[in-house]
Amino acid sequence: MNLSIQTLPVEIFHRIFDSLDVQTILFSIRSVCRLFRAMVNTYDRYIFDFKSISKSNFHLCCHLINPQNVISLKLYNDEYTPNQIGLFISLIRLRQFTRLHSITFFGIEEFQLNIILKRIHLNLLTSFSLHIQEYDNRRKKTTLNFLSSILAQSKLRKVELKIRNDRISNISWSVNSRIEYLIIDSNINFHSIMTILSCSPQLHTLILKQNLPILIGNMKQTCSFSQLTSLTIENLDTTIDQLESFLLLMPSLIYLKIIGQRCIFDGKRCEQFIQVNLPNLNNFEFFIEISKPINQTQEDLQLIIESFRSSFWIEYKKWFVICQFNSNESYRIQIYSIPICKSILRYELDSKYIYLSNSTILLNYDLLTTKNINELFLPWKSLTYGNMKEEESTRINTMFPNVTKLNVDICRRTHLTSLEFLTSIIDISKLVEVKLESFYFNKDNQNLLFEIISILEQAYTLLSLIIHSRYSTYELYPFLNGICSIIPRQIKRLQIPINQLDQVGTILERCQNLSVIQCEITRLKFSQEVIDWFNQNTIDSIVRRHARCDIIWIGKKINHNMNNHKRIKLDDNQFDS
C-alpha cells in the first residue's frame, strides 16, 4: 500500500510542531507547499519566544499568527531586542490572547506591564515570569492588583519574580496558593518570605537569588514549612548560625543547594545538623568562598577537608568535596561539592591551584567536576602562556567542556605566540557568547585580540561578540578597520567601538545575520551620523542611545533603487544616558 503525506492525520504534524520553534514553523515549513501552509495555519499551540529574534522576523511572526493560537508568550527588552515589548504592543491586538498558559516578560517597563495585563486573559496561566526594568510609582497600586490577581489563579504552578522588594512585600498572596515552584531574583525581607511560605501549602521548590542577611537578619523560629522539599540559595553572605536558623524552618528538604561566601563550612557541624534536622536530605550541593585574614597553606586545607572524611560523607551520603586555593590568592579558600554546582566560574590561567578532596578517585577540574559550568571568566595576564601548567597544555579532555559563554579579560601587556592551549580549556565549537575586554587595548595586546577573534570562526554556534575597552575606546581606533574585516560572519549581535561610517557598512556586509549592533560612540554628532546611515540603508530600524552606546535593532536592508521607505524609529528614551 502506497502512503501519501496527504493521507496522514494533521494531528501527527501538529505533534511534530510541538517540538519546533515558531520561526522554523513559519519560515521553513509553511512555505513548502499549500498543504503545509494549511497545517501551519490550523496549528493552535504556538510558543512565542522572541529572544534574540531579528526585527524583520519579529514583524512577520506578529503578522502571520493568530494570537488565539498562542499558548506561551516570551517578550524581552534586552541588548538583543531593544524596545521589543513596546513594538509588540503596537503590532498586536492584545485582547485576542485568550489561551495563554505561560508568560515571560524580561526587562519590561512598569507602564508596559500594566497595558498588557489589562488586556490579555490570565485565567489559564500555569507559568508566570516577570522582570521589571523600569519602575513608575504612579502605577504601583495597579501593578500590585494585577500581580495579586495572577498569583491567585488556580492553575498557576510556576512563578519567577525579579522585582523590587517594595512590590513583592505588598502583594496580597492568596491564602491557598497553588504555586509549586517559586524563583525570587531580588532582595526580599523575612516577613515577606514567611508570608509566601505560609500561603503556599503546595510549594515544593524555592530558589532564592538574593543576599540572605536582608532575609534573616532578626529571625525567630515560629513554625516550620514541611511542604518545601527543595531549596536553592545562590547569593549567601551570612554566618553559619543564621543559615542553620533559616534551614530549621524546612525540615523536609530533600535537595539543598548553597552558593555564597563568608559562611564557614565545617564538615562535622554540617553532618550533625543534617542528621538531626534534615533527615530526608539526599542531595546537598554547595560552593562557598571564604576570605581569611592571612595566607593559607596546604596544612590549613588539610584541617578543613579532614572534617569531610567521615563515613557519613564518603560512604553513607557519597557526598564528595574539594577544598582549594590558588597560589596568587592563597588567603581565599573555596569549598565545594562535586560536581561544581555553579554555572559561572572564574579560572586563573597563571595560578597554581592547591586542592585536597575527601575522594581518592576524583580529580580537580575533570569532566565530572566541571560539567555544570557554562560561563567562564578567563583573565589573560602577561605571563599566561609561560605559566601554563603542564597538565593544562597537554591534557586530552577539555577542562570546561560545556562552556557556551566566555569572558576574556586581556592584560594591557600580553604577548602570546599560540592559542592552541585554549582548546584544552574550552570547546570553541560550543561558544554562543564571547566578550573580549581590556582596561585598554594597545599595540602590546592587539595581536592577541586579533588571534582570538580569528579563532572564533570555528565557533559555529556563536551568536554574540562584545569587544570593549573599560578605560578608553580611543586606544582601539587604530585597529578598528582590521577588526571589522575579521568579525565572525555568523554572529547576530555585536558590540564594538565605531569611529568611521565605513566600518558600519563593512560589518553589515560581512555579517549577514546580524540583528543587533551596539556601537560605542563618544561623540553625539557622530552618533547622529550613524542614525542617519541606518535611516538611509535600512527600513524601520530601532535605535536607543544608552551609556554612550547606540543600540540598534536592525530593520530590513533596503535596495537603493527604491525611493519609498520608512524612516528610522527612535525609542522614546533614546537619549537616556
Disulfide bonds with the S-S distance in Angstrom:
none
